[in-house]
Amino acid sequence: MIQKRIAQWAVMAVAVPLAAAGARRLSHTLEARRGPTGVTRMLTRGADLLRPQKTKRRRFF
């Protein structure tokens, strides 16, 4: 049971950020070649859902 949790944590900690970065990079590459399209907007939106670039700073006091 612990091995399953470790595997889930590893996927969340490694694979998800890599997928978001890959989608963002692919979106920028396609946009540079062909201009903004629906596909590039969807890739960027998907990357933002997985891992937002601009996060709000929390204030603790």
PDBQT receptor file of N, H, CA, C and O in Angstrom, charges set to zero:
ATOM      1  N   MET A   1       0.821  -1.188   0.000  1.00  0.00    +0.000 N 
ATOM      2  CA  MET A   1       0.000   0.000   0.000  1.00  0.00    +0.000 C 
ATOM      3  C   MET A   1       0.872   1.263   0.000  1.00  0.00    +0.000 C 
ATOM      4  O   MET A   1       0.546   2.244  -0.667  1.00  0.00    +0.000 OA
ATOM      5  N   ILE A   2       1.949   1.233   0.730  1.00  0.00    +0.000 N 
ATOM      6  H   ILE A   2       2.213   0.435   1.272  1.00  0.00    +0.000 HD
ATOM      7  CA  ILE A   2       2.840   2.391   0.763  1.00  0.00    +0.000 C 
ATOM      8  C   ILE A   2       3.538   2.567  -0.586  1.00  0.00    +0.000 C 
ATOM      9  O   ILE A   2       3.770   3.696  -1.019  1.00  0.00    +0.000 OA
ATOM     10  N   GLN A   3       3.873   1.467  -1.248  1.00  0.00    +0.000 N 
ATOM     11  H   GLN A   3       3.686   0.550  -0.896  1.00  0.00    +0.000 HD
ATOM     12  CA  GLN A   3       4.513   1.564  -2.553  1.00  0.00    +0.000 C 
ATOM     13  C   GLN A   3       3.587   2.222  -3.567  1.00  0.00    +0.000 C 
ATOM     14  O   GLN A   3       4.040   2.971  -4.433  1.00  0.00    +0.000 OA
ATOM     15  N   LYS A   4       2.304   1.946  -3.460  1.00  0.00    +0.000 N 
ATOM     16  H   LYS A   4       1.937   1.338  -2.757  1.00  0.00    +0.000 HD
ATOM     17  CA  LYS A   4       1.343   2.568  -4.369  1.00  0.00    +0.000 C 
ATOM     18  C   LYS A   4       1.289   4.071  -4.131  1.00  0.00    +0.000 C 
ATOM     19  O   LYS A   4       1.232   4.846  -5.085  1.00  0.00    +0.000 OA
ATOM     20  N   ARG A   5       1.308   4.486  -2.886  1.00  0.00    +0.000 N 
ATOM     21  H   ARG A   5       1.355   3.856  -2.110  1.00  0.00    +0.000 HD
ATOM     22  CA  ARG A   5       1.296   5.924  -2.553  1.00  0.00    +0.000 C 
ATOM     23  C   ARG A   5       2.571   6.604  -3.030  1.00  0.00    +0.000 C 
ATOM     24  O   ARG A   5       2.528   7.729  -3.527  1.00  0.00    +0.000 OA
ATOM     25  N   ILE A   6       3.687   5.936  -2.884  1.00  0.00    +0.000 N 
ATOM     26  H   ILE A   6       3.722   5.022  -2.480  1.00  0.00    +0.000 HD
ATOM     27  CA  ILE A   6       4.957   6.509  -3.349  1.00  0.00    +0.000 C 
ATOM     28  C   ILE A   6       4.934   6.668  -4.871  1.00  0.00    +0.000 C 
ATOM     29  O   ILE A   6       5.406   7.674  -5.400  1.00  0.00    +0.000 OA
ATOM     30  N   ALA A   7       4.388   5.684  -5.564  1.00  0.00    +0.000 N 
ATOM     31  H   ALA A   7       4.003   4.867  -5.134  1.00  0.00    +0.000 HD
ATOM     32  CA  ALA A   7       4.289   5.777  -7.017  1.00  0.00    +0.000 C 
ATOM     33  C   ALA A   7       3.367   6.922  -7.426  1.00  0.00    +0.000 C 
ATOM     34  O   ALA A   7       3.675   7.650  -8.370  1.00  0.00    +0.000 OA
ATOM     35  N   GLN A   8       2.247   7.092  -6.736  1.00  0.00    +0.000 N 
ATOM     36  H   GLN A   8       1.997   6.501  -5.970  1.00  0.00    +0.000 HD
ATOM     37  CA  GLN A   8       1.343   8.198  -7.036  1.00  0.00    +0.000 C 
ATOM     38  C   GLN A   8       2.031   9.533  -6.786  1.00  0.00    +0.000 C 
ATOM     39  O   GLN A   8       1.891  10.464  -7.579  1.00  0.00    +0.000 OA
ATOM     40  N   TRP A   9       2.770   9.629  -5.692  1.00  0.00    +0.000 N 
ATOM     41  H   TRP A   9       2.884   8.872  -5.048  1.00  0.00    +0.000 HD
ATOM     42  CA  TRP A   9       3.484  10.865  -5.376  1.00  0.00    +0.000 C 
ATOM     43  C   TRP A   9       4.526  11.161  -6.457  1.00  0.00    +0.000 C 
ATOM     44  O   TRP A   9       4.693  12.307  -6.876  1.00  0.00    +0.000 OA
ATOM     45  N   ALA A  10       5.226  10.109  -6.901  1.00  0.00    +0.000 N 
ATOM     46  H   ALA A  10       5.090   9.179  -6.561  1.00  0.00    +0.000 HD
ATOM     47  CA  ALA A  10       6.252  10.306  -7.923  1.00  0.00    +0.000 C 
ATOM     48  C   ALA A  10       5.634  10.818  -9.223  1.00  0.00    +0.000 C 
ATOM     49  O   ALA A  10       6.212  11.676  -9.890  1.00  0.00    +0.000 OA
ATOM     50  N   VAL A  11       4.483  10.304  -9.578  1.00  0.00    +0.000 N 
ATOM     51  H   VAL A  11       4.013   9.607  -9.036  1.00  0.00    +0.000 HD
ATOM     52  CA  VAL A  11       3.814  10.769 -10.796  1.00  0.00    +0.000 C 
ATOM     53  C   VAL A  11       3.424  12.228 -10.644  1.00  0.00    +0.000 C 
ATOM     54  O   VAL A  11       3.639  13.028 -11.555  1.00  0.00    +0.000 OA
ATOM     55  N   MET A  12       2.861  12.577  -9.520  1.00  0.00    +0.000 N 
ATOM     56  H   MET A  12       2.686  11.928  -8.780  1.00  0.00    +0.000 HD
ATOM     57  CA  MET A  12       2.433  13.956  -9.306  1.00  0.00    +0.000 C 
ATOM     58  C   MET A  12       3.627  14.906  -9.218  1.00  0.00    +0.000 C 
ATOM     59  O   MET A  12       3.547  16.045  -9.676  1.00  0.00    +0.000 OA
ATOM     60  N   ALA A  13       4.702  14.459  -8.648  1.00  0.00    +0.000 N 
ATOM     61  H   ALA A  13       4.768  13.533  -8.276  1.00  0.00    +0.000 HD
ATOM     62  CA  ALA A  13       5.853  15.332  -8.444  1.00  0.00    +0.000 C 
ATOM     63  C   ALA A  13       6.732  15.473  -9.687  1.00  0.00    +0.000 C 
ATOM     64  O   ALA A  13       7.412  16.487  -9.845  1.00  0.00    +0.000 OA
ATOM     65  N   VAL A  14       6.727  14.485 -10.560  1.00  0.00    +0.000 N 
ATOM     66  H   VAL A  14       6.175  13.662 -10.432  1.00  0.00    +0.000 HD
ATOM     67  CA  VAL A  14       7.640  14.502 -11.704  1.00  0.00    +0.000 C 
ATOM     68  C   VAL A  14       6.907  14.572 -13.042  1.00  0.00    +0.000 C 
ATOM     69  O   VAL A  14       7.188  15.448 -13.860  1.00  0.00    +0.000 OA
ATOM     70  N   ALA A  15       5.988  13.671 -13.260  1.00  0.00    +0.000 N 
ATOM     71  H   ALA A  15       5.760  12.960 -12.595  1.00  0.00    +0.000 HD
ATOM     72  CA  ALA A  15       5.371  13.549 -14.580  1.00  0.00    +0.000 C 
ATOM     73  C   ALA A  15       4.448  14.713 -14.918  1.00  0.00    +0.000 C 
ATOM     74  O   ALA A  15       4.449  15.191 -16.052  1.00  0.00    +0.000 OA
ATOM     75  N   VAL A  16       3.669  15.170 -13.962  1.00  0.00    +0.000 N 
ATOM     76  H   VAL A  16       3.668  14.782 -13.041  1.00  0.00    +0.000 HD
ATOM     77  CA  VAL A  16       2.724  16.248 -14.249  1.00  0.00    +0.000 C 
ATOM     78  C   VAL A  16       3.438  17.554 -14.606  1.00  0.00    +0.000 C 
ATOM     79  O   VAL A  16       3.074  18.175 -15.605  1.00  0.00    +0.000 OA
ATOM     80  N   PRO A  17       4.436  17.998 -13.840  1.00  0.00    +0.000 N 
ATOM     81  CA  PRO A  17       5.158  19.206 -14.265  1.00  0.00    +0.000 C 
ATOM     82  C   PRO A  17       5.871  19.046 -15.611  1.00  0.00    +0.000 C 
ATOM     83  O   PRO A  17       5.937  19.997 -16.389  1.00  0.00    +0.000 OA
ATOM     84  N   LEU A  18       6.403  17.855 -15.891  1.00  0.00    +0.000 N 
ATOM     85  H   LEU A  18       6.349  17.082 -15.259  1.00  0.00    +0.000 HD
ATOM     86  CA  LEU A  18       7.043  17.632 -17.188  1.00  0.00    +0.000 C 
ATOM     87  C   LEU A  18       6.024  17.693 -18.321  1.00  0.00    +0.000 C 
ATOM     88  O   LEU A  18       6.318  18.227 -19.390  1.00  0.00    +0.000 OA
ATOM     89  N   ALA A  19       4.846  17.157 -18.099  1.00  0.00    +0.000 N 
ATOM     90  H   ALA A  19       4.607  16.723 -17.230  1.00  0.00    +0.000 HD
ATOM     91  CA  ALA A  19       3.803  17.215 -19.126  1.00  0.00    +0.000 C 
ATOM     92  C   ALA A  19       3.368  18.655 -19.373  1.00  0.00    +0.000 C 
ATOM     93  O   ALA A  19       3.155  19.055 -20.517  1.00  0.00    +0.000 OA
ATOM     94  N   ALA A  20       3.238  19.428 -18.308  1.00  0.00    +0.000 N 
ATOM     95  H   ALA A  20       3.411  19.103 -17.379  1.00  0.00    +0.000 HD
ATOM     96  CA  ALA A  20       2.853  20.836 -18.463  1.00  0.00    +0.000 C 
ATOM     97  C   ALA A  20       3.932  21.614 -19.214  1.00  0.00    +0.000 C 
ATOM     98  O   ALA A  20       3.625  22.420 -20.092  1.00  0.00    +0.000 OA
ATOM     99  N   ALA A  21       5.178  21.372 -18.870  1.00  0.00    +0.000 N 
ATOM    100  H   ALA A  21       5.427  20.717 -18.157  1.00  0.00    +0.000 HD
ATOM    101  CA  ALA A  21       6.274  22.066 -19.558  1.00  0.00    +0.000 C 
ATOM    102  C   ALA A  21       6.340  21.660 -21.028  1.00  0.00    +0.000 C 
ATOM    103  O   ALA A  21       6.585  22.498 -21.895  1.00  0.00    +0.000 OA
ATOM    104  N   GLY A  22       6.123  20.385 -21.306  1.00  0.00    +0.000 N 
ATOM    105  H   GLY A  22       5.923  19.704 -20.602  1.00  0.00    +0.000 HD
ATOM    106  CA  GLY A  22       6.135  19.918 -22.692  1.00  0.00    +0.000 C 
ATOM    107  C   GLY A  22       5.005  20.520 -23.507  1.00  0.00    +0.000 C 
ATOM    108  O   GLY A  22       5.208  20.912 -24.657  1.00  0.00    +0.000 OA
ATOM    109  N   ALA A  23       3.812  20.597 -22.922  1.00  0.00    +0.000 N 
ATOM    110  H   ALA A  23       3.646  20.278 -21.989  1.00  0.00    +0.000 HD
ATOM    111  CA  ALA A  23       2.675  21.195 -23.627  1.00  0.00    +0.000 C 
ATOM    112  C   ALA A  23       2.914  22.678 -23.879  1.00  0.00    +0.000 C 
ATOM    113  O   ALA A  23       2.598  23.191 -24.953  1.00  0.00    +0.000 OA
ATOM    114  N   ARG A  24       3.471  23.360 -22.891  1.00  0.00    +0.000 N 
ATOM    115  H   ARG A  24       3.728  22.944 -22.020  1.00  0.00    +0.000 HD
ATOM    116  CA  ARG A  24       3.754  24.791 -23.050  1.00  0.00    +0.000 C 
ATOM    117  C   ARG A  24       4.804  25.020 -24.138  1.00  0.00    +0.000 C 
ATOM    118  O   ARG A  24       4.668  25.928 -24.958  1.00  0.00    +0.000 OA
ATOM    119  N   ARG A  25       5.845  24.198 -24.140  1.00  0.00    +0.000 N 
ATOM    120  H   ARG A  25       5.956  23.461 -23.474  1.00  0.00    +0.000 HD
ATOM    121  CA  ARG A  25       6.910  24.354 -25.144  1.00  0.00    +0.000 C 
ATOM    122  C   ARG A  25       6.393  24.051 -26.546  1.00  0.00    +0.000 C 
ATOM    123  O   ARG A  25       6.714  24.761 -27.499  1.00  0.00    +0.000 OA
ATOM    124  N   LEU A  26       5.589  22.989 -26.668  1.00  0.00    +0.000 N 
ATOM    125  H   LEU A  26       5.328  22.412 -25.893  1.00  0.00    +0.000 HD
ATOM    126  CA  LEU A  26       4.999  22.647 -27.960  1.00  0.00    +0.000 C 
ATOM    127  C   LEU A  26       4.091  23.765 -28.444  1.00  0.00    +0.000 C 
ATOM    128  O   LEU A  26       4.085  24.091 -29.631  1.00  0.00    +0.000 OA
ATOM    129  N   SER A  27       3.331  24.349 -27.541  1.00  0.00    +0.000 N 
ATOM    130  H   SER A  27       3.336  24.084 -26.577  1.00  0.00    +0.000 HD
ATOM    131  CA  SER A  27       2.443  25.452 -27.893  1.00  0.00    +0.000 C 
ATOM    132  C   SER A  27       3.236  26.653 -28.416  1.00  0.00    +0.000 C 
ATOM    133  O   SER A  27       2.866  27.253 -29.425  1.00  0.00    +0.000 OA
ATOM    134  N   HIS A  28       4.314  26.995 -27.737  1.00  0.00    +0.000 N 
ATOM    135  H   HIS A  28       4.615  26.507 -26.917  1.00  0.00    +0.000 HD
ATOM    136  CA  HIS A  28       5.135  28.129 -28.169  1.00  0.00    +0.000 C 
ATOM    137  C   HIS A  28       5.803  27.852 -29.521  1.00  0.00    +0.000 C 
ATOM    138  O   HIS A  28       5.906  28.746 -30.361  1.00  0.00    +0.000 OA
ATOM    139  N   THR A  29       6.255  26.616 -29.726  1.00  0.00    +0.000 N 
ATOM    140  H   THR A  29       6.171  25.889 -29.044  1.00  0.00    +0.000 HD
ATOM    141  CA  THR A  29       6.896  26.260 -30.989  1.00  0.00    +0.000 C 
ATOM    142  C   THR A  29       5.910  26.340 -32.150  1.00  0.00    +0.000 C 
ATOM    143  O   THR A  29       6.211  26.912 -33.198  1.00  0.00    +0.000 OA
ATOM    144  N   LEU A  30       4.726  25.759 -31.950  1.00  0.00    +0.000 N 
ATOM    145  H   LEU A  30       4.481  25.294 -31.099  1.00  0.00    +0.000 HD
ATOM    146  CA  LEU A  30       3.716  25.804 -33.008  1.00  0.00    +0.000 C 
ATOM    147  C   LEU A  30       3.264  27.228 -33.285  1.00  0.00    +0.000 C 
ATOM    148  O   LEU A  30       3.047  27.604 -34.437  1.00  0.00    +0.000 OA
ATOM    149  N   GLU A  31       3.122  28.016 -32.231  1.00  0.00    +0.000 N 
ATOM    150  H   GLU A  31       3.298  27.711 -31.295  1.00  0.00    +0.000 HD
ATOM    151  CA  GLU A  31       2.687  29.398 -32.397  1.00  0.00    +0.000 C 
ATOM    152  C   GLU A  31       3.728  30.217 -33.153  1.00  0.00    +0.000 C 
ATOM    153  O   GLU A  31       3.376  31.099 -33.936  1.00  0.00    +0.000 OA
ATOM    154  N   ALA A  32       4.998  29.931 -32.922  1.00  0.00    +0.000 N 
ATOM    155  H   ALA A  32       5.284  29.215 -32.286  1.00  0.00    +0.000 HD
ATOM    156  CA  ALA A  32       6.054  30.653 -33.629  1.00  0.00    +0.000 C 
ATOM    157  C   ALA A  32       6.054  30.308 -35.120  1.00  0.00    +0.000 C 
ATOM    158  O   ALA A  32       6.358  31.160 -35.956  1.00  0.00    +0.000 OA
ATOM    159  N   ARG A  33       5.715  29.071 -35.449  1.00  0.00    +0.000 N 
ATOM    160  H   ARG A  33       5.468  28.379 -34.770  1.00  0.00    +0.000 HD
ATOM    161  CA  ARG A  33       5.720  28.650 -36.848  1.00  0.00    +0.000 C 
ATOM    162  C   ARG A  33       4.467  29.078 -37.602  1.00  0.00    +0.000 C 
ATOM    163  O   ARG A  33       4.548  29.593 -38.717  1.00  0.00    +0.000 OA
ATOM    164  N   ARG A  34       3.315  28.863 -36.989  1.00  0.00    +0.000 N 
ATOM    165  H   ARG A  34       3.249  28.446 -36.082  1.00  0.00    +0.000 HD
ATOM    166  CA  ARG A  34       2.057  29.033 -37.713  1.00  0.00    +0.000 C 
ATOM    167  C   ARG A  34       1.156  30.129 -37.188  1.00  0.00    +0.000 C 
ATOM    168  O   ARG A  34       0.092  30.380 -37.754  1.00  0.00    +0.000 OA
ATOM    169  N   GLY A  35       1.563  30.786 -36.115  1.00  0.00    +0.000 N 
ATOM    170  H   GLY A  35       2.427  30.582 -35.655  1.00  0.00    +0.000 HD
ATOM    171  CA  GLY A  35       0.719  31.809 -35.523  1.00  0.00    +0.000 C 
ATOM    172  C   GLY A  35      -0.265  31.197 -34.532  1.00  0.00    +0.000 C 
ATOM    173  O   GLY A  35      -0.358  29.975 -34.410  1.00  0.00    +0.000 OA
ATOM    174  N   PRO A  36      -0.995  32.051 -33.829  1.00  0.00    +0.000 N 
ATOM    175  CA  PRO A  36      -1.933  31.533 -32.831  1.00  0.00    +0.000 C 
ATOM    176  C   PRO A  36      -3.110  30.804 -33.485  1.00  0.00    +0.000 C 
ATOM    177  O   PRO A  36      -3.759  31.321 -34.394  1.00  0.00    +0.000 OA
ATOM    178  N   THR A  37      -3.362  29.602 -33.001  1.00  0.00    +0.000 N 
ATOM    179  H   THR A  37      -2.834  29.182 -32.262  1.00  0.00    +0.000 HD
ATOM    180  CA  THR A  37      -4.486  28.804 -33.494  1.00  0.00    +0.000 C 
ATOM    181  C   THR A  37      -5.237  28.239 -32.289  1.00  0.00    +0.000 C 
ATOM    182  O   THR A  37      -4.841  28.437 -31.140  1.00  0.00    +0.000 OA
ATOM    183  N   GLY A  38      -6.313  27.543 -32.577  1.00  0.00    +0.000 N 
ATOM    184  H   GLY A  38      -6.634  27.382 -33.510  1.00  0.00    +0.000 HD
ATOM    185  CA  GLY A  38      -7.081  26.918 -31.504  1.00  0.00    +0.000 C 
ATOM    186  C   GLY A  38      -6.281  25.851 -30.770  1.00  0.00    +0.000 C 
ATOM    187  O   GLY A  38      -6.427  25.673 -29.561  1.00  0.00    +0.000 OA
ATOM    188  N   VAL A  39      -5.429  25.140 -31.515  1.00  0.00    +0.000 N 
ATOM    189  H   VAL A  39      -5.310  25.285 -32.497  1.00  0.00    +0.000 HD
ATOM    190  CA  VAL A  39      -4.611  24.090 -30.914  1.00  0.00    +0.000 C 
ATOM    191  C   VAL A  39      -3.602  24.683 -29.936  1.00  0.00    +0.000 C 
ATOM    192  O   VAL A  39      -3.423  24.165 -28.833  1.00  0.00    +0.000 OA
ATOM    193  N   THR A  40      -2.945  25.763 -30.336  1.00  0.00    +0.000 N 
ATOM    194  H   THR A  40      -3.089  26.184 -31.232  1.00  0.00    +0.000 HD
ATOM    195  CA  THR A  40      -1.952  26.363 -29.438  1.00  0.00    +0.000 C 
ATOM    196  C   THR A  40      -2.616  26.953 -28.202  1.00  0.00    +0.000 C 
ATOM    197  O   THR A  40      -2.062  26.889 -27.105  1.00  0.00    +0.000 OA
ATOM    198  N   ARG A  41      -3.800  27.526 -28.378  1.00  0.00    +0.000 N 
ATOM    199  H   ARG A  41      -4.250  27.578 -29.270  1.00  0.00    +0.000 HD
ATOM    200  CA  ARG A  41      -4.516  28.049 -27.209  1.00  0.00    +0.000 C 
ATOM    201  C   ARG A  41      -4.918  26.928 -26.254  1.00  0.00    +0.000 C 
ATOM    202  O   ARG A  41      -4.832  27.082 -25.036  1.00  0.00    +0.000 OA
ATOM    203  N   MET A  42      -5.360  25.792 -26.816  1.00  0.00    +0.000 N 
ATOM    204  H   MET A  42      -5.429  25.666 -27.806  1.00  0.00    +0.000 HD
ATOM    205  CA  MET A  42      -5.737  24.650 -25.971  1.00  0.00    +0.000 C 
ATOM    206  C   MET A  42      -4.523  24.081 -25.232  1.00  0.00    +0.000 C 
ATOM    207  O   MET A  42      -4.617  23.735 -24.055  1.00  0.00    +0.000 OA
ATOM    208  N   LEU A  43      -3.390  23.986 -25.922  1.00  0.00    +0.000 N 
ATOM    209  H   LEU A  43      -3.313  24.268 -26.879  1.00  0.00    +0.000 HD
ATOM    210  CA  LEU A  43      -2.180  23.493 -25.265  1.00  0.00    +0.000 C 
ATOM    211  C   LEU A  43      -1.760  24.407 -24.118  1.00  0.00    +0.000 C 
ATOM    212  O   LEU A  43      -1.396  23.935 -23.041  1.00  0.00    +0.000 OA
ATOM    213  N   THR A  44      -1.812  25.708 -24.353  1.00  0.00    +0.000 N 
ATOM    214  H   THR A  44      -2.108  26.091 -25.228  1.00  0.00    +0.000 HD
ATOM    215  CA  THR A  44      -1.443  26.656 -23.307  1.00  0.00    +0.000 C 
ATOM    216  C   THR A  44      -2.422  26.583 -22.147  1.00  0.00    +0.000 C 
ATOM    217  O   THR A  44      -2.017  26.605 -20.985  1.00  0.00    +0.000 OA
ATOM    218  N   ARG A  45      -3.706  26.497 -22.459  1.00  0.00    +0.000 N 
ATOM    219  H   ARG A  45      -4.035  26.479 -23.403  1.00  0.00    +0.000 HD
ATOM    220  CA  ARG A  45      -4.713  26.414 -21.402  1.00  0.00    +0.000 C 
ATOM    221  C   ARG A  45      -4.551  25.126 -20.589  1.00  0.00    +0.000 C 
ATOM    222  O   ARG A  45      -4.692  25.138 -19.367  1.00  0.00    +0.000 OA
ATOM    223  N   GLY A  46      -4.257  24.025 -21.268  1.00  0.00    +0.000 N 
ATOM    224  H   GLY A  46      -4.142  24.015 -22.261  1.00  0.00    +0.000 HD
ATOM    225  CA  GLY A  46      -4.022  22.762 -20.563  1.00  0.00    +0.000 C 
ATOM    226  C   GLY A  46      -2.796  22.826 -19.672  1.00  0.00    +0.000 C 
ATOM    227  O   GLY A  46      -2.806  22.313 -18.553  1.00  0.00    +0.000 OA
ATOM    228  N   ALA A  47      -1.743  23.455 -20.166  1.00  0.00    +0.000 N 
ATOM    229  H   ALA A  47      -1.735  23.871 -21.075  1.00  0.00    +0.000 HD
ATOM    230  CA  ALA A  47      -0.535  23.604 -19.347  1.00  0.00    +0.000 C 
ATOM    231  C   ALA A  47      -0.816  24.491 -18.143  1.00  0.00    +0.000 C 
ATOM    232  O   ALA A  47      -0.298  24.241 -17.055  1.00  0.00    +0.000 OA
ATOM    233  N   ASP A  48      -1.629  25.521 -18.325  1.00  0.00    +0.000 N 
ATOM    234  H   ASP A  48      -2.050  25.725 -19.209  1.00  0.00    +0.000 HD
ATOM    235  CA  ASP A  48      -1.970  26.393 -17.204  1.00  0.00    +0.000 C 
ATOM    236  C   ASP A  48      -2.820  25.671 -16.170  1.00  0.00    +0.000 C 
ATOM    237  O   ASP A  48      -2.709  25.941 -14.974  1.00  0.00    +0.000 OA
ATOM    238  N   LEU A  49      -3.665  24.759 -16.622  1.00  0.00    +0.000 N 
ATOM    239  H   LEU A  49      -3.756  24.540 -17.594  1.00  0.00    +0.000 HD
ATOM    240  CA  LEU A  49      -4.462  23.988 -15.671  1.00  0.00    +0.000 C 
ATOM    241  C   LEU A  49      -3.580  23.056 -14.848  1.00  0.00    +0.000 C 
ATOM    242  O   LEU A  49      -3.773  22.907 -13.642  1.00  0.00    +0.000 OA
ATOM    243  N   LEU A  50      -2.609  22.431 -15.514  1.00  0.00    +0.000 N 
ATOM    244  H   LEU A  50      -2.452  22.553 -16.494  1.00  0.00    +0.000 HD
ATOM    245  CA  LEU A  50      -1.723  21.519 -14.797  1.00  0.00    +0.000 C 
ATOM    246  C   LEU A  50      -0.756  22.258 -13.882  1.00  0.00    +0.000 C 
ATOM    247  O   LEU A  50      -0.527  21.860 -12.740  1.00  0.00    +0.000 OA
ATOM    248  N   ARG A  51      -0.200  23.332 -14.403  1.00  0.00    +0.000 N 
ATOM    249  H   ARG A  51      -0.386  23.656 -15.330  1.00  0.00    +0.000 HD
ATOM    250  CA  ARG A  51       0.829  24.043 -13.639  1.00  0.00    +0.000 C 
ATOM    251  C   ARG A  51       0.819  25.515 -14.031  1.00  0.00    +0.000 C 
ATOM    252  O   ARG A  51       1.455  25.894 -15.014  1.00  0.00    +0.000 OA
ATOM    253  N   PRO A  52       0.104  26.350 -13.274  1.00  0.00    +0.000 N 
ATOM    254  CA  PRO A  52       0.044  27.772 -13.627  1.00  0.00    +0.000 C 
ATOM    255  C   PRO A  52       1.406  28.442 -13.517  1.00  0.00    +0.000 C 
ATOM    256  O   PRO A  52       2.180  28.140 -12.609  1.00  0.00    +0.000 OA
ATOM    257  N   GLN A  53       1.694  29.340 -14.431  1.00  0.00    +0.000 N 
ATOM    258  H   GLN A  53       1.065  29.585 -15.168  1.00  0.00    +0.000 HD
ATOM    259  CA  GLN A  53       2.953  30.075 -14.409  1.00  0.00    +0.000 C 
ATOM    260  C   GLN A  53       2.912  31.206 -13.389  1.00  0.00    +0.000 C 
ATOM    261  O   GLN A  53       3.853  31.398 -12.619  1.00  0.00    +0.000 OA
ATOM    262  N   LYS A  54       1.824  31.944 -13.392  1.00  0.00    +0.000 N 
ATOM    263  H   LYS A  54       1.060  31.788 -14.017  1.00  0.00    +0.000 HD
ATOM    264  CA  LYS A  54       1.711  33.080 -12.485  1.00  0.00    +0.000 C 
ATOM    265  C   LYS A  54       0.866  32.674 -11.292  1.00  0.00    +0.000 C 
ATOM    266  O   LYS A  54      -0.334  32.429 -11.420  1.00  0.00    +0.000 OA
ATOM    267  N   THR A  55       1.491  32.607 -10.153  1.00  0.00    +0.000 N 
ATOM    268  H   THR A  55       2.465  32.807 -10.050  1.00  0.00    +0.000 HD
ATOM    269  CA  THR A  55       0.759  32.262  -8.950  1.00  0.00    +0.000 C 
ATOM    270  C   THR A  55       0.702  33.473  -8.041  1.00  0.00    +0.000 C 
ATOM    271  O   THR A  55       1.607  34.307  -8.030  1.00  0.00    +0.000 OA
ATOM    272  N   LYS A  56      -0.352  33.551  -7.296  1.00  0.00    +0.000 N 
ATOM    273  H   LYS A  56      -1.087  32.873  -7.305  1.00  0.00    +0.000 HD
ATOM    274  CA  LYS A  56      -0.480  34.662  -6.354  1.00  0.00    +0.000 C 
ATOM    275  C   LYS A  56       0.383  34.367  -5.132  1.00  0.00    +0.000 C 
ATOM    276  O   LYS A  56       0.456  33.235  -4.654  1.00  0.00    +0.000 OA
ATOM    277  N   ARG A  57       1.016  35.394  -4.655  1.00  0.00    +0.000 N 
ATOM    278  H   ARG A  57       0.956  36.314  -5.044  1.00  0.00    +0.000 HD
ATOM    279  CA  ARG A  57       1.828  35.239  -3.461  1.00  0.00    +0.000 C 
ATOM    280  C   ARG A  57       0.926  35.232  -2.238  1.00  0.00    +0.000 C 
ATOM    281  O   ARG A  57       0.025  36.061  -2.114  1.00  0.00    +0.000 OA
ATOM    282  N   ARG A  58       1.168  34.312  -1.359  1.00  0.00    +0.000 N 
ATOM    283  H   ARG A  58       1.899  33.638  -1.459  1.00  0.00    +0.000 HD
ATOM    284  CA  ARG A  58       0.402  34.264  -0.124  1.00  0.00    +0.000 C 
ATOM    285  C   ARG A  58       1.052  35.149   0.910  1.00  0.00    +0.000 C 
ATOM    286  O   ARG A  58       2.277  35.235   1.004  1.00  0.00    +0.000 OA
ATOM    287  N   ARG A  59       0.235  35.788   1.662  1.00  0.00    +0.000 N 
ATOM    288  H   ARG A  59      -0.760  35.719   1.586  1.00  0.00    +0.000 HD
ATOM    289  CA  ARG A  59       0.751  36.552   2.793  1.00  0.00    +0.000 C 
ATOM    290  C   ARG A  59       0.360  35.837   4.063  1.00  0.00    +0.000 C 
ATOM    291  O   ARG A  59      -0.804  35.480   4.247  1.00  0.00    +0.000 OA
ATOM    292  N   PHE A  60       1.296  35.630   4.917  1.00  0.00    +0.000 N 
ATOM    293  H   PHE A  60       2.242  35.920   4.768  1.00  0.00    +0.000 HD
ATOM    294  CA  PHE A  60       1.041  34.872   6.132  1.00  0.00    +0.000 C 
ATOM    295  C   PHE A  60       0.689  35.760   7.326  1.00  0.00    +0.000 C 
ATOM    296  O   PHE A  60       0.368  35.272   8.410  1.00  0.00    +0.000 OA
ATOM    297  N   PHE A  61       0.756  37.057   7.104  1.00  0.00    +0.000 N 
ATOM    298  H   PHE A  61       1.016  37.453   6.223  1.00  0.00    +0.000 HD
ATOM    299  CA  PHE A  61       0.402  37.947   8.213  1.00  0.00    +0.000 C 
ATOM    300  C   PHE A  61      -0.382  39.117   7.717  1.00  0.00    +0.000 C 
ATOM    301  O   PHE A  61      -0.770  39.978   8.506  1.00  0.00    +0.000 OA
TER     302      PHE A  61
